[in-house]
């Protein structure tokens, strides 16, 4: 049904786009298909001065339920502003290969509640600075870090895997990488796979309110409705904690002390740099008894990335947002969250709730700051190596 719908939209919209001239700055054009689907065509370059109230007014006055694009990109912040507006309005995004949605446009596309795109219709690359304002090297680096954190925060808010940004950064601003269908599914750019059936679309979008028959293929949820809660899985994960036998030092300060006794105030035997390998001989409470070369001493369990645990890539930071003392509450929290989360079994038997991806240190710090400012994560969320995480237990 959706495939038939997409072909009809393609034929109708493409006939308009082929003759549409390119514009600097965004243009919004309301349209209606022959069978009653109301949509908005967004064309031109995203510019800082674009007034998105025009878009919102057209959506409301035309009862639009879908947005499609013909844009080579432009201002990143404006594209994310439009994407957030699209999400707030509860409408969907559709993109076809006959027209272009590249660079910043791809960010606006992510705002759709339900997202469908043809293979090769969404293009990504790294951003560039344009304009007459000179930047020092330090200012440029700071600006890049800020923009990167903003984009990753936005992707997480939209339910997209922020690893998409890492792929984008592999391509210079004068080059474009058009995503295959498998990549769009992998990074959650689309919520609908061709030939997967209409049920899959419904299961990946918030619960829609009843809509007229002409809008049945693109339901729109109310902006204030809470996210739907998936039922807990019937198969409980393994909660067995394997014996820790070896690991590598991973400390926020870059090194950690080897202590004579299992207490923080005891004398240092040595100081081991991050990445140093240790054999774990036993434990005393939260302290491991370890051997590094010919030296034996104690290290806190938060300082050692244990080889026998599956806590994620060494050296990467998790962003922990909450913890629970039981699996049922942890699973319910993850499944009902509006952003992609994971639950990890910790060595103390609790369950740590984290963002789904891991990040390098600057990115993790930037994300924590930005997401707290937007209220996307609790104020007590923090970045951590996750050395006490045993394995991910929820939710695939």
C-alpha positions as CSV (number, residue, x, y, z in Angstrom):
1,X,0.0,0.0,0.0
2,X,2.8,2.5,1.0
3,X,4.8,1.6,-2.1
4,X,1.8,2.3,-4.4
5,X,1.3,5.5,-2.4
6,X,5.0,6.6,-2.8
7,X,4.9,6.0,-6.6
8,X,1.8,8.2,-7.0
9,X,3.4,10.9,-4.9
10,X,6.6,10.7,-6.9
11,X,4.8,11.1,-10.2
12,X,2.7,14.0,-9.0
13,X,5.4,16.0,-7.1
14,X,8.2,15.3,-9.6
15,X,6.1,16.9,-12.3
16,X,6.0,20.1,-10.3
17,X,9.7,20.0,-9.3
18,X,11.2,19.5,-12.7
19,X,10.0,22.9,-13.8
20,X,10.6,24.7,-10.5
21,X,13.5,27.2,-10.6
22,X,16.2,27.1,-7.9
23,X,15.9,29.7,-5.1
24,X,18.4,31.2,-2.6
25,X,16.5,30.9,0.7
26,X,13.7,28.6,1.3
27,X,10.4,28.6,-0.7
28,X,7.3,26.8,0.6
29,X,4.7,25.5,-1.8
30,X,1.5,23.8,-0.7
31,X,0.1,21.1,-2.9
32,X,-2.5,18.3,-3.0
33,X,-2.4,15.1,-4.9
34,X,-5.4,13.9,-7.0
35,X,-6.5,11.6,-4.2
36,X,-6.4,14.2,-1.4
37,X,-3.0,14.1,0.2
38,X,-2.0,17.6,1.3
39,X,1.8,18.2,1.4
40,X,4.3,21.1,1.5
41,X,7.3,21.3,-0.9
42,X,10.3,22.9,0.6
43,X,12.8,24.1,-2.0
44,X,15.9,26.3,-2.2
45,X,18.9,26.8,0.1
46,X,18.5,26.9,3.9
47,X,19.4,30.5,5.0
48,X,19.8,32.0,8.5
49,X,17.1,34.6,7.8
50,X,14.4,32.2,6.6
51,X,11.1,32.8,8.4
52,X,9.7,29.4,9.2
53,X,6.4,30.8,10.4
54,X,5.4,30.8,6.8
55,X,6.0,27.1,6.6
56,X,4.0,26.5,9.8
57,X,1.1,28.7,8.6
58,X,1.0,26.7,5.3
59,X,1.0,23.4,7.1
60,X,-1.9,24.5,9.3
61,X,-4.0,26.3,6.6
62,X,-3.6,23.4,4.1
63,X,-3.9,20.5,6.7
64,X,-0.6,19.1,5.3
65,X,0.5,15.7,6.6
66,X,3.7,15.3,4.6
67,X,6.8,17.4,3.6
68,X,9.1,16.8,0.6
69,X,12.3,18.7,-0.3
70,X,14.2,20.0,-3.3
71,X,17.3,21.5,-1.6
72,X,21.1,21.3,-1.9
73,X,21.5,22.3,1.7
74,X,22.6,25.5,3.4
75,X,22.5,26.7,7.0
76,X,22.7,23.8,9.4
77,X,21.0,25.5,12.4
78,X,18.0,26.6,10.2
79,X,17.7,23.0,8.8
80,X,17.5,21.6,12.4
81,X,15.0,24.4,13.3
82,X,12.8,23.3,10.5
83,X,13.2,19.6,11.5
84,X,12.2,20.3,15.0
85,X,9.2,22.3,13.7
86,X,8.2,19.3,11.5
87,X,8.4,17.0,14.5
88,X,6.4,19.4,16.7
89,X,3.7,19.6,14.0
90,X,3.5,15.8,13.9
91,X,3.9,15.5,10.1
92,X,5.9,13.1,8.0
93,X,8.8,13.4,5.4
94,X,9.0,11.8,2.0
95,X,12.0,12.0,-0.4
96,X,12.5,10.7,-3.9
97,X,15.6,10.2,-6.0
98,X,14.2,12.4,-8.8
99,X,15.0,15.5,-6.6
100,X,17.7,16.5,-4.2
101,X,17.9,16.6,-0.5
102,X,21.5,16.9,0.5
103,X,23.8,18.4,3.2
104,X,21.8,20.4,5.7
105,X,18.5,19.4,4.0
106,X,19.1,15.8,5.3
107,X,18.9,17.2,8.8
108,X,15.5,18.8,8.1
109,X,14.3,15.5,6.6
110,X,15.0,13.7,9.9
111,X,12.3,15.7,11.6
112,X,9.5,13.6,10.1
113,X,7.5,11.4,12.4
114,X,7.4,8.8,9.7
115,X,10.2,9.0,7.2
116,X,10.4,7.4,3.7
117,X,13.2,8.0,1.2
118,X,14.3,6.3,-2.0
119,X,17.9,4.9,-2.1
120,X,20.3,7.7,-3.2
121,X,17.9,10.5,-2.4
122,X,19.5,11.7,0.9
123,X,23.1,13.1,0.6
124,X,25.5,13.8,3.5
125,X,28.9,15.4,4.0
126,X,30.9,17.4,6.5
127,X,29.9,21.1,7.0
128,X,32.0,24.1,6.0
129,X,32.2,27.7,7.1
130,X,31.1,30.4,4.7
131,X,30.9,34.2,5.0
132,X,33.1,37.2,5.5
133,X,33.8,36.9,9.2
134,X,37.4,35.7,9.7
135,X,38.0,32.9,12.3
136,X,41.1,32.2,14.2
137,X,42.2,28.5,14.4
138,X,41.0,28.3,18.0
139,X,37.7,29.9,17.1
140,X,37.2,27.5,14.1
141,X,38.0,24.5,16.3
142,X,35.5,25.6,18.9
143,X,32.9,26.3,16.3
144,X,33.3,22.9,14.8
145,X,33.0,21.2,18.2
146,X,29.9,23.2,19.0
147,X,28.2,22.5,15.7
148,X,29.1,18.8,15.9
149,X,27.6,18.6,19.4
150,X,24.5,20.4,18.2
151,X,24.0,18.0,15.3
152,X,24.5,14.9,17.4
153,X,22.1,16.1,20.0
154,X,19.5,16.8,17.3
155,X,20.0,13.3,15.7
156,X,19.5,11.7,19.1
157,X,16.3,13.8,19.7
158,X,15.0,12.7,16.3
159,X,15.6,9.0,17.1
160,X,18.5,8.7,14.5
161,X,21.8,6.9,15.2
162,X,24.4,9.7,15.7
163,X,26.9,7.4,14.0
164,X,25.5,8.9,10.8
165,X,27.5,12.0,11.6
166,X,30.7,10.0,11.7
167,X,29.9,8.8,8.2
168,X,29.2,12.3,7.0
169,X,32.5,13.6,8.3
170,X,34.4,11.2,6.0
171,X,33.2,13.3,3.0
172,X,34.5,16.8,2.3
173,X,32.1,19.7,1.9
174,X,32.7,19.7,-1.9
175,X,31.6,16.0,-2.1
176,X,28.4,14.2,-1.3
177,X,27.7,10.7,-0.1
178,X,24.2,9.5,-1.1
179,X,22.9,6.9,1.3
180,X,21.8,3.4,0.3
181,X,18.6,1.9,1.6
182,X,20.6,-0.4,3.9
183,X,22.5,2.6,5.3
184,X,19.3,4.6,5.9
185,X,17.8,1.6,7.8
186,X,21.0,1.1,9.7
187,X,21.2,4.7,10.9
188,X,17.4,5.0,11.3
189,X,17.2,7.8,8.7
190,X,14.0,6.1,7.5
191,X,11.3,4.5,9.6
192,X,9.9,2.5,6.7
193,X,11.6,-0.2,4.6
194,X,10.2,-1.0,1.1
195,X,8.0,-4.1,1.0
196,X,8.1,-4.3,4.8
197,X,4.4,-3.6,5.1
198,X,2.4,-0.9,6.7
199,X,2.5,-2.4,10.2
200,X,6.2,-1.6,10.4
201,X,5.6,2.1,9.9
202,X,3.0,2.2,12.6
203,X,5.1,0.3,15.0
204,X,8.0,2.8,14.7
205,X,5.9,6.0,15.1
206,X,4.1,7.4,18.1
207,X,0.4,6.4,18.4
208,X,-1.6,8.5,16.0
209,X,-4.9,10.0,16.7
210,X,-7.8,8.9,14.4
211,X,-7.5,10.6,11.0
212,X,-9.7,10.9,8.0
213,X,-9.4,8.1,5.4
214,X,-7.3,10.2,3.0
215,X,-4.6,10.6,5.7
216,X,-4.5,7.0,6.7
217,X,-1.2,6.3,5.0
218,X,0.5,9.1,6.8
219,X,-0.9,9.4,10.3
220,X,0.0,12.4,12.4
221,X,0.4,12.1,16.2
222,X,-0.7,15.0,18.5
223,X,2.3,17.1,19.5
224,X,1.7,16.7,23.2
225,X,1.0,13.0,23.3
226,X,3.5,10.9,25.3
227,X,5.6,8.2,23.5
228,X,4.0,4.8,23.2
229,X,5.2,2.2,25.5
230,X,6.2,-1.2,24.0
231,X,5.3,-4.2,26.1
232,X,8.3,-5.7,28.0
233,X,10.0,-8.6,26.2
234,X,9.1,-12.1,27.4
235,X,12.7,-13.4,27.3
236,X,14.8,-12.1,30.2
237,X,18.5,-11.4,29.4
238,X,21.3,-13.1,31.1
239,X,22.3,-11.5,34.4
240,X,25.3,-13.6,35.0
241,X,28.5,-11.6,35.7
242,X,31.6,-13.3,34.4
243,X,34.8,-13.4,36.5
244,X,37.1,-10.4,35.8
245,X,40.5,-11.8,34.9
246,X,42.2,-9.0,33.0
247,X,41.7,-5.5,31.7
248,X,43.1,-2.1,30.7
249,X,43.3,1.1,32.7
250,X,40.7,3.7,31.7
251,X,40.6,6.7,34.0
252,X,39.2,10.2,33.2
253,X,42.5,11.8,34.2
254,X,44.5,9.7,31.8
255,X,46.2,7.5,34.5
256,X,45.3,5.8,37.8
257,X,47.2,4.9,40.9
258,X,48.1,1.3,41.9
259,X,47.4,1.2,45.7
260,X,49.0,-0.9,48.4
261,X,45.7,-1.5,50.1
262,X,42.0,-1.6,48.9
263,X,41.3,2.0,50.0
264,X,41.8,5.4,48.4
265,X,44.0,6.9,51.2
266,X,46.6,4.1,51.0
267,X,50.1,4.6,49.5
268,X,50.6,4.4,45.8
269,X,52.7,1.5,44.5
270,X,52.8,3.0,41.0
271,X,50.8,5.2,38.6
272,X,49.6,3.4,35.4
273,X,48.6,5.2,32.2
274,X,45.4,4.6,30.4
275,X,45.7,1.6,28.2
276,X,48.1,-0.2,30.5
277,X,47.2,-3.9,30.7
278,X,46.7,-5.6,34.1
279,X,46.0,-9.1,35.3
280,X,43.1,-9.2,37.9
281,X,44.1,-11.6,40.7
282,X,41.0,-11.1,42.8
283,X,38.8,-8.5,44.5
284,X,38.0,-6.9,47.8
285,X,34.7,-5.2,47.7
286,X,34.9,-2.5,44.9
287,X,38.7,-3.0,44.6
288,X,40.5,-5.3,42.2
289,X,43.8,-6.9,43.3
290,X,45.9,-6.6,40.1
291,X,49.3,-7.2,38.8
292,X,51.1,-4.9,36.3
293,X,54.4,-6.3,35.3
294,X,56.2,-7.2,38.5
295,X,54.1,-4.9,40.7
296,X,51.0,-6.0,42.6
297,X,48.4,-3.7,44.2
298,X,44.8,-2.6,44.2
299,X,42.8,-0.6,41.8
300,X,39.2,0.6,42.0
301,X,36.7,-1.2,39.7
302,X,35.8,2.1,38.0
303,X,39.4,2.4,36.8
304,X,39.7,-0.9,34.9
305,X,38.1,-1.7,31.5
306,X,37.6,-5.5,32.0
307,X,38.3,-7.7,29.0
308,X,35.6,-10.2,30.0
309,X,32.9,-7.6,30.0
310,X,31.1,-6.2,27.0
311,X,30.8,-2.6,28.0
312,X,31.6,-1.0,24.7
313,X,34.7,0.2,22.9
314,X,37.7,1.0,25.0
315,X,38.3,4.7,25.5
316,X,34.8,5.8,24.5
317,X,32.4,7.5,26.8
318,X,28.9,6.4,27.7
319,X,26.4,9.1,28.7
320,X,24.5,7.7,31.7
321,X,21.1,9.2,32.4
322,X,19.6,7.0,35.1
323,X,19.9,3.8,37.0
324,X,17.5,1.2,38.4
325,X,17.8,-1.6,40.9
326,X,15.6,-4.0,38.8
327,X,15.4,-5.1,35.2
328,X,11.7,-4.5,34.7
329,X,11.9,-0.8,35.6
330,X,15.0,-0.4,33.4
331,X,13.4,-2.0,30.4
332,X,10.2,0.0,30.8
333,X,12.2,3.2,31.0
334,X,14.3,2.4,27.9
335,X,11.3,1.4,25.8
336,X,9.2,4.4,26.7
337,X,11.9,7.0,26.2
338,X,11.7,9.6,23.4
339,X,15.4,9.2,22.6
340,X,17.4,6.0,21.8
341,X,18.6,4.5,25.1
342,X,20.3,1.3,26.3
343,X,20.4,-0.5,29.6
344,X,23.6,-2.2,30.9
345,X,23.9,-4.7,33.7
346,X,26.4,-3.2,36.2
347,X,28.8,-5.1,38.5
348,X,26.7,-4.1,41.6
349,X,23.6,-5.7,40.2
350,X,21.9,-2.5,39.2
351,X,21.1,-1.4,35.6
352,X,22.6,1.7,34.1
353,X,20.6,3.6,31.5
354,X,22.7,5.3,28.8
355,X,22.4,6.9,25.4
356,X,22.5,4.2,22.8
357,X,25.9,5.3,21.3
358,X,29.3,5.9,22.8
359,X,31.4,9.0,22.1
360,X,34.9,10.4,22.4
361,X,35.6,12.7,25.3
362,X,35.0,16.1,23.7
363,X,31.8,14.9,22.0
364,X,30.5,13.4,25.2
365,X,31.1,16.5,27.2
366,X,29.4,18.7,24.5
367,X,26.4,16.3,24.2
368,X,25.9,16.3,28.0
369,X,25.9,20.1,28.1
370,X,23.7,20.6,25.1
371,X,21.1,17.9,26.0
372,X,20.9,19.1,29.6
373,X,20.3,22.6,28.3
374,X,17.4,21.3,26.1
375,X,16.0,19.2,28.9
376,X,16.5,16.0,26.8
377,X,18.4,14.3,29.7
378,X,18.3,14.7,33.5
379,X,20.5,17.3,35.2
380,X,22.4,14.6,36.9
381,X,23.4,12.7,33.7
382,X,27.1,12.4,33.2
383,X,29.8,10.9,30.8
384,X,31.6,7.8,32.0
385,X,33.9,5.1,30.7
386,X,31.3,2.6,31.9
387,X,34.0,0.3,33.3
388,X,31.5,-1.3,35.7
389,X,29.1,-2.2,32.8
390,X,29.0,-5.9,32.2
391,X,26.9,-6.1,29.1
392,X,24.0,-4.4,27.3
393,X,20.7,-6.1,28.4
394,X,18.1,-3.8,26.7
395,X,17.0,-3.2,24.1
396,X,17.9,-4.4,20.7
